[in-house]
């Protein structure tokens, strides 16, 4: 089965989050990083990381999965889901192949 690709956007629940994380939040974000690293190692994540948009920072990723349900599960199992709101959008092409 050919992978379906999605752009994933994780929006923090407060705009100052990257600058004023508590020690507990920092630990959660370290687990978040390890979580997505493991999916990248398995070939499901093409790229991911923080985007420092002046209008408000957010996390982004490009994910290749079998279907939308698999992606929804990956997002809901993210250790940082209590700190972020996830949304995703289908992509029509990933270049280069």
Residue frames as qw, qx, qy, qz and C-alpha x, y, z in Angstrom:
[[0.000, 0.887, 0.461, 0.000, 0.00, 0.00, 0.00],
 [0.395, 0.484, -0.022, 0.781, 1.31, 3.43, -0.92],
 [0.292, -0.388, -0.485, 0.727, 1.79, 5.89, 1.92],
 [0.014, 0.867, 0.366, 0.338, -0.43, 8.92, 2.31],
 [0.457, 0.057, -0.269, 0.846, 1.36, 12.07, 3.37],
 [0.247, -0.870, -0.416, -0.097, 0.13, 14.74, 5.75],
 [0.199, 0.492, -0.289, 0.797, 1.35, 18.09, 7.01],
 [0.557, -0.578, -0.568, 0.179, 0.97, 18.07, 10.79],
 [0.057, 0.598, -0.179, 0.779, 0.77, 21.26, 12.82],
 [0.554, -0.472, -0.610, 0.315, 0.97, 21.25, 16.62],
 [0.039, -0.715, -0.013, -0.698, -0.15, 24.50, 18.20],
 [0.306, -0.055, -0.694, 0.649, 0.88, 25.21, 21.77],
 [0.232, -0.717, -0.657, -0.011, -1.91, 26.18, 24.13],
 [0.193, -0.914, -0.096, 0.344, -0.15, 29.47, 24.94],
 [0.581, 0.792, -0.071, 0.172, 1.90, 31.66, 22.57],
 [0.078, -0.839, 0.502, -0.196, 4.81, 32.07, 24.98],
 [0.971, -0.204, 0.090, -0.083, 5.22, 28.32, 25.52],
 [0.840, 0.319, -0.203, 0.389, 8.68, 27.84, 23.94],
 [0.223, 0.623, -0.329, 0.673, 10.09, 30.70, 26.03],
 [0.349, -0.468, 0.450, -0.675, 8.50, 29.96, 29.40],
 [0.792, -0.096, -0.582, -0.160, 8.17, 26.18, 29.72],
 [0.637, -0.633, 0.332, -0.290, 8.08, 24.88, 33.24],
 [0.121, -0.471, 0.873, 0.023, 10.53, 22.11, 34.21],
 [0.600, 0.173, 0.748, -0.226, 7.67, 19.60, 34.00],
 [0.643, 0.700, 0.108, -0.293, 6.70, 20.83, 30.52],
 [0.192, 0.730, -0.629, -0.185, 10.34, 20.60, 29.41],
 [0.372, -0.207, 0.903, -0.061, 10.39, 16.93, 30.48],
 [0.661, 0.470, 0.525, -0.260, 7.20, 16.30, 28.51],
 [0.491, 0.806, -0.190, -0.270, 8.73, 17.99, 25.46],
 [0.069, -0.557, 0.818, 0.125, 11.82, 15.81, 25.73],
 [0.513, 0.119, 0.843, -0.112, 9.53, 12.74, 25.66],
 [0.575, 0.713, 0.208, -0.344, 7.68, 14.34, 22.72],
 [0.243, 0.755, -0.542, -0.277, 10.95, 14.66, 20.82],
 [0.237, -0.290, 0.927, 0.031, 11.91, 11.04, 21.53],
 [0.612, 0.376, 0.628, -0.300, 8.44, 9.88, 20.49],
 [0.591, 0.760, 0.007, -0.270, 8.63, 11.53, 17.05],
 [0.016, 0.663, -0.727, -0.178, 12.31, 10.52, 16.66],
 [0.473, -0.070, 0.877, -0.048, 11.24, 6.89, 16.99],
 [0.646, 0.591, 0.438, -0.202, 8.60, 7.28, 14.24],
 [0.335, 0.836, -0.346, -0.262, 11.16, 9.02, 12.04],
 [0.212, -0.471, 0.850, 0.099, 13.54, 6.08, 12.54],
 [0.539, 0.219, 0.808, -0.086, 10.73, 3.77, 11.37],
 [0.191, 0.096, 0.628, 0.748, 10.25, 5.82, 8.20],
 [0.020, 0.715, 0.698, 0.030, 6.87, 7.31, 9.08],
 [0.096, -0.927, -0.119, 0.342, 8.13, 10.87, 9.63],
 [0.659, 0.583, 0.079, 0.468, 9.92, 12.73, 6.84],
 [0.294, 0.330, -0.255, 0.860, 10.75, 15.85, 8.84],
 [0.417, -0.782, -0.456, -0.085, 9.61, 17.53, 12.04],
 [0.478, -0.061, -0.294, 0.825, 10.55, 20.39, 14.33],
 [0.063, -0.738, -0.418, 0.526, 9.59, 23.74, 15.78],
 [0.326, 0.574, 0.342, 0.669, 8.72, 26.73, 13.60],
 [0.278, -0.455, -0.340, 0.775, 9.44, 30.11, 15.17],
 [0.117, 0.648, 0.506, 0.558, 6.72, 32.08, 13.38],
 [0.095, 0.132, -0.275, 0.948, 6.60, 35.69, 14.69],
 [0.539, -0.315, -0.216, -0.751, 2.79, 35.36, 14.82],
 [0.770, -0.370, 0.359, -0.376, 3.17, 32.40, 17.16],
 [0.050, 0.443, -0.888, -0.115, 5.50, 29.40, 17.23],
 [0.901, 0.037, 0.134, -0.412, 4.22, 25.93, 16.35],
 [0.469, -0.309, 0.804, 0.194, 5.50, 22.44, 15.71],
 [0.702, 0.483, -0.192, -0.488, 5.35, 20.91, 12.24],
 [0.474, -0.255, 0.826, 0.168, 5.94, 17.59, 10.62],
 [0.644, 0.332, -0.433, -0.536, 5.46, 15.75, 7.37],
 [0.525, -0.185, 0.794, -0.245, 4.23, 12.23, 8.08],
 [0.523, 0.223, -0.651, -0.503, 3.72, 9.27, 5.73],
 [0.431, -0.065, 0.796, -0.420, 1.21, 6.69, 6.97],
 [0.127, 0.215, 0.926, 0.283, -1.24, 4.12, 5.60],
 [0.135, -0.667, -0.607, -0.410, -4.32, 6.19, 6.44],
 [0.150, -0.648, 0.079, -0.742, -5.72, 9.12, 8.37],
 [0.804, -0.539, -0.137, -0.209, -6.71, 6.91, 11.32],
 [0.840, -0.056, -0.214, 0.495, -3.07, 5.87, 11.81],
 [0.278, 0.442, -0.128, 0.843, -1.99, 9.51, 11.86],
 [0.481, -0.649, -0.072, -0.584, -4.75, 10.45, 14.32],
 [0.899, -0.385, -0.191, 0.091, -3.49, 7.68, 16.60],
 [0.663, 0.175, -0.196, 0.701, 0.12, 8.90, 16.35],
 [0.019, -0.554, 0.068, -0.830, -0.98, 12.40, 17.33],
 [0.669, -0.590, -0.114, -0.438, -3.26, 11.28, 20.17],
 [0.914, -0.271, -0.182, 0.241, -0.47, 9.10, 21.63],
 [0.410, 0.584, -0.243, 0.657, 2.06, 11.97, 21.61],
 [0.509, -0.361, -0.555, 0.549, 3.32, 12.58, 25.18],
 [0.123, -0.128, -0.101, 0.979, 2.84, 16.33, 24.59],
 [0.114, -0.497, -0.682, -0.524, -0.81, 16.13, 23.57],
 [0.325, -0.738, -0.519, 0.283, -1.80, 17.77, 26.87],
 [0.298, -0.563, 0.033, 0.770, 0.33, 20.80, 25.89],
 [0.029, 0.238, -0.511, -0.825, -0.61, 21.14, 22.23],
 [0.684, 0.448, 0.383, -0.429, -3.54, 20.96, 19.86],
 [0.352, -0.186, 0.755, 0.521, -2.84, 18.92, 16.75],
 [0.644, 0.605, 0.180, -0.431, -4.23, 19.40, 13.29],
 [0.443, -0.216, 0.719, 0.491, -3.27, 17.83, 9.98],
 [0.543, 0.643, -0.029, -0.539, -3.83, 18.31, 6.29],
 [0.867, 0.176, 0.419, 0.205, -3.42, 15.85, 3.41],
 [0.059, -0.655, 0.461, 0.596, -0.63, 16.52, 0.94],
 [0.823, 0.492, 0.093, -0.270, -1.04, 15.66, -2.73],
 [0.797, 0.489, -0.251, 0.249, 2.64, 15.13, -3.51],
 [0.603, -0.703, 0.270, 0.264, 5.98, 14.61, -1.81],
 [0.705, 0.667, -0.109, 0.214, 8.92, 15.61, -3.99],
 [0.472, 0.380, -0.693, -0.391, 11.42, 14.26, -4.79],
 [0.948, -0.138, -0.017, -0.288, 10.31, 10.63, -4.74]]
